Amino acid sequence: MRDTLYKSDVFAMACGQFEQAADILELPQDVRERTLYPKRCLAVTLPIRRDNGAVEVFEGFRVQHHLTMGPTKGGVRFHQDVNIGEVAALAMWMTWKCALAGLPYGGAKGGVTVDPSKLSPAELERLSRRYMTEMIPFVGTHVDVMAPDMGTNPQTMAWMMDTYSIQLGHSEPAIVTGKPPEVGGSLGRKEATGYGVAHCTRRALEDASIPLNQATAVVQGFGNVGSHAALYLHQMGVKVIAISDVTGGWHNPAGIDVRAAVDYAARNRSLKNWNGGDPMSNDELLALECTVLIPAALERVINAGNAGKLRCKILAEAANGPTNNDADALINARGDITVIPDVLCNSGGVIVSYFEWLQNLQNAYWTEREVFAKLEGMLDKSRMAVLAQQKRLRTNPRTAALALGVERVAAAKKLRGLFP
């Protein structure tokens, strides 16, 4: 990887994954360069007035990875550690994810360097609206469509959609996805990523001939994705024995009361002081013996230091990039863990975002049952394609999944040619 403004550990990790896929596909160097690097990026300053009257300035970013196959698509992250390199890596992963799922999108990602827990609801609204205002020249329903990510939610998307619509002079719901249904959001969108993780996990358990009621799950990260994955697995009969968030982990071998944990986290904005299990650190939680381990928080939580300590049979990656490249090599060498790679496992969110975008453009809306049935069909199609690619290339699931995405994007770029 050459030096770029995106230089960071997480971008280097994403590039390393790309190179593995490109090597196995034997892509020429010029094709690699066109396929790998983002098309464009934007960095903005975001001054907002705090509730006390003071003005504070935040940094915001948006990276559009490529527009070869359609408009770019990706979330907006509000987190104190956001930087341009992380955003670029997330945009790249979104490209492969969309291509793998067969969606007419390229990848994008946005973010603001801010701790949202330290802002009031009114301050969050002002920041959200200011961010969208700065993005207006670079986004559009057929250019770049935003969605929620860590630290943002349906309310954030409603503010952003309203801000964009005011500038146009008419309502434009398709500019963002993940909105509340009352303003054009799709039923099932909030639950979609977690539902997709649970569905992919169920298929992996079936492949391993493990009955659902004999499986146990550990969920690291209890935000929107992790909590819904835990809920749906619990409903399927899987025993969830441990959960965690940034405040720590909780373990109950008899089974976590997942609904009670979700309700507690909603009331208190975290699991801090929850008493539904024995407390433990996140590091201890990752090493618990279980059937399924679901990392659903930040990137690179599974590394060379803890990959050898994992005691799961299935690693279902609900987060983006939760396993770094060194850990990947160790897990592949072990050979006793089935990995459901992130670009497949957590793609339910962008798939249902695509459904929402279609519904907005057509002004015709589907039931939740229709949404989830279509989602399951697309996930199963992607899963079978990954299995076939894995067999054809004689490689691991992650490289097979990435190779499919990279191959499809590279083929589209070749067909469209180079202008001028």
C-alpha positions as CSV (number, residue, x, y, z in Angstrom):
1,M,0.0,0.0,0.0
2,R,1.4,3.4,-1.0
3,D,1.2,6.4,1.4
4,T,-2.1,8.2,1.1
5,L,-4.1,10.7,3.2
6,Y,-6.1,7.6,4.4
7,K,-3.0,6.1,6.1
8,S,-4.1,4.4,9.3
9,D,-4.1,0.9,10.9
10,V,-7.6,0.2,9.9
11,F,-7.2,1.3,6.3
12,A,-4.0,-0.8,6.1
13,M,-6.0,-3.7,7.4
14,A,-8.7,-3.2,4.7
15,C,-6.0,-2.9,2.0
16,G,-4.3,-6.1,3.3
17,Q,-7.6,-8.0,2.9
18,F,-8.1,-6.5,-0.6
19,E,-4.6,-7.6,-1.6
20,Q,-5.3,-11.2,-0.5
21,A,-8.4,-11.3,-2.7
22,A,-6.6,-9.5,-5.6
23,D,-3.7,-12.0,-5.4
24,I,-6.0,-15.0,-5.6
25,L,-7.8,-13.4,-8.6
26,E,-4.5,-12.5,-10.2
27,L,-5.6,-8.9,-10.8
28,P,-3.2,-6.7,-12.8
29,Q,-1.6,-3.8,-10.8
30,D,-3.5,-1.1,-12.7
31,V,-6.8,-2.8,-12.1
32,R,-5.9,-3.1,-8.4
33,E,-5.2,0.6,-8.1
34,R,-8.4,1.7,-9.8
35,T,-10.4,-0.8,-7.7
36,L,-8.8,-0.2,-4.3
37,Y,-8.5,3.6,-3.7
38,P,-11.5,5.8,-3.0
39,K,-12.9,8.0,-5.8
40,R,-13.2,11.1,-3.5
41,C,-13.4,12.3,0.0
42,L,-14.6,15.4,1.8
43,A,-13.5,16.8,5.1
44,V,-15.5,19.6,6.8
45,T,-15.6,21.7,9.9
46,L,-18.9,21.7,11.8
47,P,-19.4,24.7,14.1
48,I,-22.5,24.3,16.3
49,R,-23.9,26.3,19.2
50,R,-23.9,24.4,22.5
51,D,-26.9,24.8,24.9
52,N,-24.8,27.1,27.1
53,G,-24.3,29.5,24.1
54,A,-20.7,28.6,23.4
55,V,-19.7,27.6,19.9
56,E,-17.8,24.4,19.4
57,V,-16.2,23.1,16.1
58,F,-16.2,19.4,15.2
59,E,-14.6,17.6,12.2
60,G,-16.6,15.6,9.8
61,F,-15.8,13.3,6.9
62,R,-17.4,11.5,3.9
63,V,-15.6,9.1,1.6
64,Q,-17.2,7.8,-1.6
65,H,-15.3,4.7,-2.6
66,H,-16.6,4.2,-6.1
67,L,-19.6,5.0,-8.3
68,T,-19.1,2.4,-11.0
69,M,-22.1,0.3,-10.2
70,G,-24.5,3.0,-9.0
71,P,-24.7,5.6,-6.2
72,T,-22.6,5.2,-3.2
73,K,-24.2,3.9,0.0
74,G,-23.0,3.9,3.6
75,G,-23.6,5.0,7.1
76,V,-22.7,8.1,9.2
77,R,-20.8,7.4,12.4
78,F,-20.7,9.7,15.4
79,H,-17.7,8.6,17.6
80,Q,-14.8,10.2,19.3
81,D,-12.2,8.1,17.4
82,V,-13.5,8.8,13.9
83,N,-10.8,9.7,11.4
84,I,-10.5,9.8,7.6
85,G,-8.6,6.5,7.5
86,E,-11.2,4.6,9.4
87,V,-14.0,6.2,7.3
88,A,-12.1,5.2,4.1
89,A,-11.7,1.6,5.3
90,L,-15.4,1.4,6.2
91,A,-16.3,2.8,2.7
92,M,-14.1,0.1,1.1
93,W,-15.7,-2.7,3.0
94,M,-19.1,-1.3,2.1
95,T,-18.2,-1.6,-1.6
96,W,-17.4,-5.3,-1.4
97,K,-20.5,-5.8,0.8
98,C,-22.8,-4.2,-1.8
99,A,-21.2,-6.1,-4.7
100,L,-21.4,-9.4,-2.8
101,A,-25.1,-8.8,-2.2
102,G,-25.7,-7.8,-5.8
103,L,-26.9,-4.3,-4.9
104,P,-26.5,-1.4,-7.5
105,Y,-24.3,0.6,-5.2
106,G,-20.7,1.5,-4.5
107,G,-19.5,1.9,-0.9
108,A,-19.4,5.1,1.1
109,K,-19.0,6.1,4.8
110,G,-19.2,9.3,6.8
111,G,-18.4,10.3,10.3
112,V,-18.0,13.1,12.8
113,T,-15.3,13.0,15.5
114,V,-17.5,13.5,18.6
115,D,-18.6,11.6,21.7
116,P,-22.4,11.7,21.2
117,S,-23.1,10.9,24.8
118,K,-21.7,14.3,25.8
119,L,-24.2,16.2,23.6
120,S,-27.8,17.0,24.5
121,P,-30.6,15.9,22.1
122,A,-30.8,19.6,20.9
123,E,-27.0,19.7,20.3
124,L,-27.1,16.4,18.4
125,E,-29.8,17.7,16.2
126,R,-27.8,20.8,15.4
127,L,-24.7,18.7,14.6
128,S,-26.7,16.3,12.4
129,R,-28.3,19.1,10.4
130,R,-25.0,21.0,10.0
131,Y,-23.3,17.8,8.8
132,M,-26.0,17.3,6.1
133,T,-25.8,20.9,5.2
134,E,-22.1,20.6,4.4
135,M,-22.7,17.4,2.5
136,I,-25.5,18.7,0.2
137,P,-23.2,19.5,-2.8
138,F,-21.8,15.9,-2.8
139,V,-24.9,13.7,-2.1
140,G,-28.1,12.9,-3.8
141,T,-30.6,10.1,-4.2
142,H,-28.6,8.9,-7.3
143,V,-25.2,10.0,-6.0
144,D,-24.7,9.1,-2.4
145,V,-27.3,7.9,0.1
146,M,-26.6,8.0,3.8
147,A,-27.7,5.6,6.7
148,P,-27.3,5.3,10.4
149,D,-24.2,3.8,12.0
150,M,-22.5,3.8,15.4
151,G,-23.7,6.8,17.4
152,T,-26.5,7.7,15.0
153,N,-30.0,6.4,14.7
154,P,-33.4,6.8,12.9
155,Q,-33.9,10.2,14.5
156,T,-30.6,11.4,13.2
157,M,-31.6,10.3,9.7
158,A,-35.0,12.1,10.0
159,W,-33.1,15.4,10.8
160,M,-30.8,14.9,7.9
161,M,-33.6,14.1,5.5
162,D,-35.5,17.1,6.6
163,T,-32.4,19.4,6.2
164,Y,-31.8,18.1,2.7
165,S,-35.5,18.4,1.8
166,I,-35.7,22.0,3.0
167,Q,-32.9,22.9,0.6
168,L,-34.7,21.3,-2.3
169,G,-38.1,22.7,-1.4
170,H,-39.9,19.4,-1.3
171,S,-39.7,16.1,0.6
172,E,-36.9,13.8,-0.6
173,P,-37.0,10.7,1.7
174,A,-34.7,8.6,-0.6
175,I,-31.7,10.8,0.4
176,V,-31.2,8.7,3.5
177,T,-32.2,5.3,4.7
178,G,-32.8,4.0,8.2
179,K,-35.4,6.7,8.9
180,P,-38.5,6.2,11.1
181,P,-41.4,4.6,9.2
182,E,-43.5,7.8,9.8
183,V,-41.2,9.7,7.4
184,G,-40.7,7.1,4.8
185,G,-38.5,4.5,6.6
186,S,-38.9,0.8,5.9
187,L,-40.4,-1.6,8.4
188,G,-37.7,-3.9,9.6
189,R,-34.8,-1.5,8.8
190,K,-33.8,-0.9,12.4
191,E,-33.7,-4.6,13.2
192,A,-32.3,-5.7,9.8
193,T,-28.6,-6.0,10.6
194,G,-29.1,-7.9,13.8
195,Y,-31.8,-10.1,12.1
196,G,-29.3,-10.8,9.3
197,V,-26.6,-11.8,11.7
198,A,-29.0,-14.2,13.4
199,H,-30.1,-15.7,10.1
200,C,-26.5,-16.2,8.9
201,T,-25.7,-17.8,12.3
202,R,-28.7,-20.1,12.0
203,R,-27.5,-21.3,8.5
204,A,-24.0,-21.9,9.9
205,L,-25.4,-24.0,12.8
206,E,-27.5,-26.0,10.3
207,D,-24.4,-26.6,8.2
208,A,-22.6,-27.9,11.3
209,S,-25.6,-30.1,12.3
210,I,-25.8,-28.2,15.6
211,P,-29.5,-27.9,16.8
212,L,-30.5,-24.4,17.7
213,N,-31.6,-25.4,21.2
214,Q,-28.2,-27.0,21.9
215,A,-26.2,-23.9,20.8
216,T,-24.9,-21.1,23.1
217,A,-24.0,-17.5,22.0
218,V,-21.8,-14.7,23.3
219,V,-22.4,-11.2,22.0
220,Q,-19.7,-8.6,22.4
221,G,-21.3,-5.2,21.8
222,F,-24.9,-4.5,22.8
223,G,-25.9,-1.6,20.5
224,N,-28.6,-1.8,17.9
225,V,-26.9,-4.7,16.0
226,G,-25.8,-6.8,18.9
227,S,-29.0,-6.5,20.9
228,H,-31.2,-7.4,17.9
229,A,-28.9,-10.3,17.0
230,A,-29.2,-11.6,20.6
231,L,-33.0,-11.1,20.6
232,Y,-33.5,-13.0,17.4
233,L,-31.1,-15.8,18.4
234,H,-32.9,-16.1,21.7
235,Q,-36.3,-16.4,19.8
236,M,-34.8,-19.1,17.6
237,G,-33.9,-21.2,20.7
238,V,-30.2,-20.4,21.0
239,K,-29.1,-19.8,24.6
240,V,-27.3,-16.4,24.9
241,I,-24.9,-16.8,27.9
242,A,-23.0,-13.5,27.8
243,I,-23.4,-9.9,26.6
244,S,-21.3,-6.8,26.9
245,D,-21.0,-3.1,26.0
246,V,-18.4,-0.5,26.6
247,T,-19.0,-0.6,30.4
248,G,-18.2,-4.3,30.7
249,G,-19.6,-7.8,30.2
250,W,-22.1,-10.1,32.0
251,H,-22.1,-13.9,32.0
252,N,-24.9,-16.2,33.0
253,P,-24.4,-19.9,32.1
254,A,-28.1,-20.5,32.6
255,G,-29.0,-17.9,29.9
256,I,-29.2,-14.2,29.8
257,D,-32.7,-12.6,30.0
258,V,-32.1,-10.8,26.7
259,R,-35.4,-8.8,26.7
260,A,-34.7,-7.5,30.2
261,A,-31.2,-6.5,29.1
262,V,-32.5,-4.7,26.1
263,D,-35.0,-2.8,28.1
264,Y,-32.4,-1.9,30.8
265,A,-30.0,-0.6,28.2
266,A,-32.7,1.5,26.5
267,R,-33.6,3.1,29.9
268,N,-30.1,3.7,31.0
269,R,-28.2,4.1,27.7
270,S,-25.8,1.3,28.7
271,L,-25.6,-1.9,30.7
272,K,-23.7,-0.3,33.5
273,N,-24.8,-1.7,36.9
274,W,-27.1,-4.3,35.3
275,N,-27.5,-7.3,37.5
276,G,-28.5,-10.1,35.1
277,G,-25.2,-11.9,35.2
278,D,-21.8,-12.2,36.7
279,P,-19.6,-9.2,35.7
280,M,-16.5,-9.7,33.6
281,S,-14.3,-7.8,31.2
282,N,-14.7,-7.7,27.5
283,D,-11.5,-9.6,27.1
284,E,-12.7,-12.4,29.4
285,L,-16.0,-12.5,27.5
286,L,-14.3,-13.0,24.2
287,A,-12.5,-16.1,25.6
288,L,-15.7,-17.8,26.9
289,E,-16.5,-21.3,25.7
290,C,-19.5,-21.1,23.4
291,T,-20.9,-22.3,20.1
292,V,-21.2,-18.8,18.5
293,L,-19.1,-15.7,19.3
294,I,-20.6,-12.5,17.8
295,P,-18.3,-9.4,17.9
296,A,-20.7,-6.5,17.3
297,A,-18.8,-3.5,18.4
298,L,-15.7,-1.8,16.9
299,E,-13.0,-2.9,14.5
300,R,-10.0,-5.1,15.4
301,V,-11.2,-6.4,18.7
302,I,-9.9,-9.9,17.8
303,N,-6.2,-9.7,17.4
304,A,-3.0,-11.8,17.6
305,G,-3.1,-11.5,21.4
306,N,-6.5,-13.1,21.9
307,A,-7.2,-15.2,18.7
308,G,-5.6,-18.2,20.2
309,K,-7.8,-18.0,23.2
310,L,-11.1,-18.1,21.4
311,R,-13.3,-21.1,22.3
312,C,-16.1,-20.8,19.9
313,K,-17.1,-23.0,16.9
314,I,-18.5,-20.2,14.8
315,L,-17.3,-16.6,14.6
316,A,-20.2,-14.4,13.3
317,E,-18.8,-11.0,12.5
318,A,-21.6,-8.5,13.2
319,A,-19.2,-5.5,13.4
320,N,-17.2,-4.2,10.5
321,G,-13.6,-5.5,10.5
322,P,-13.7,-7.0,14.0
323,T,-10.9,-9.5,13.2
324,N,-7.5,-8.1,12.2
325,N,-5.2,-9.7,9.6
326,D,-2.9,-11.3,12.2
327,A,-5.8,-12.9,14.0
328,D,-7.2,-14.0,10.7
329,A,-4.0,-15.9,9.9
330,L,-4.1,-17.6,13.3
331,I,-7.7,-18.6,13.1
332,N,-7.2,-20.0,9.6
333,A,-4.2,-22.0,10.9
334,R,-6.3,-23.4,13.8
335,G,-8.9,-24.7,11.4
336,D,-11.5,-25.3,14.2
337,I,-13.5,-22.1,13.8
338,T,-16.0,-21.3,11.0
339,V,-15.9,-17.6,10.2
340,I,-19.0,-15.8,8.8
341,P,-17.2,-12.8,7.4
342,D,-18.5,-9.3,8.1
343,V,-19.2,-8.5,4.4
344,L,-21.8,-11.3,4.5
345,C,-22.8,-11.5,8.1
346,N,-23.8,-7.9,8.7
347,S,-25.0,-7.1,5.2
348,G,-28.7,-7.2,6.3
349,G,-28.5,-3.5,7.1
350,V,-27.5,-2.3,3.7
351,I,-29.8,-4.8,1.9
352,V,-32.9,-3.5,3.8
353,S,-31.5,0.1,3.2
354,Y,-31.7,-0.8,-0.5
355,F,-35.3,-2.0,0.0
356,E,-36.1,1.3,1.8
357,W,-34.5,3.3,-1.1
358,L,-36.6,1.4,-3.6
359,Q,-39.8,1.9,-1.6
360,N,-39.1,5.7,-1.4
361,L,-38.4,6.0,-5.2
362,Q,-41.5,4.1,-6.0
363,N,-43.7,5.5,-3.2
364,A,-44.9,1.9,-2.5
365,Y,-44.3,0.3,0.9
366,W,-43.9,-3.3,2.1
367,T,-44.9,-5.2,5.2
368,E,-42.2,-6.3,7.7
369,R,-42.9,-9.9,6.7
370,E,-42.2,-9.1,3.1
371,V,-39.0,-7.2,4.0
372,F,-37.6,-10.1,6.1
373,A,-38.6,-12.7,3.5
374,K,-36.8,-10.8,0.8
375,L,-33.8,-10.3,3.1
376,E,-33.5,-14.0,3.9
377,G,-33.6,-14.8,0.2
378,M,-30.8,-12.3,-0.7
379,L,-28.6,-13.5,2.3
380,D,-29.0,-17.1,1.3
381,K,-28.1,-16.3,-2.3
382,S,-24.9,-14.5,-1.1
383,R,-24.1,-17.3,1.2
384,M,-24.3,-19.9,-1.5
385,A,-22.2,-17.8,-3.8
386,V,-19.5,-17.5,-1.1
387,L,-19.5,-21.2,-0.5
388,A,-19.1,-21.9,-4.3
389,Q,-16.3,-19.3,-4.5
390,Q,-14.6,-20.8,-1.5
391,K,-14.6,-24.2,-3.1
392,R,-13.5,-22.9,-6.5
393,L,-10.6,-20.9,-5.2
394,R,-9.8,-23.3,-2.3
395,T,-9.6,-20.5,0.2
396,N,-11.1,-19.4,3.4
397,P,-14.6,-17.8,3.7
398,R,-13.4,-14.2,4.1
399,T,-11.1,-14.2,1.1
400,A,-13.8,-16.0,-0.9
401,A,-16.4,-13.3,0.0
402,L,-14.0,-10.4,-0.7
403,A,-12.9,-12.0,-3.9
404,L,-16.5,-12.1,-5.1
405,G,-17.0,-8.4,-4.3
406,V,-13.7,-7.3,-5.8
407,E,-14.2,-9.4,-8.9
408,R,-17.6,-7.9,-9.6
409,V,-16.4,-4.3,-9.1
410,A,-13.3,-4.9,-11.3
411,A,-15.4,-6.4,-14.0
412,A,-17.8,-3.5,-14.0
413,K,-14.9,-1.0,-14.2
414,K,-13.5,-2.9,-17.2
415,L,-16.8,-2.9,-19.0
416,R,-17.3,0.8,-18.5
417,G,-13.8,1.6,-19.6
418,L,-11.6,4.5,-18.7
419,F,-12.7,8.1,-19.6
420,P,-11.4,10.0,-21.4
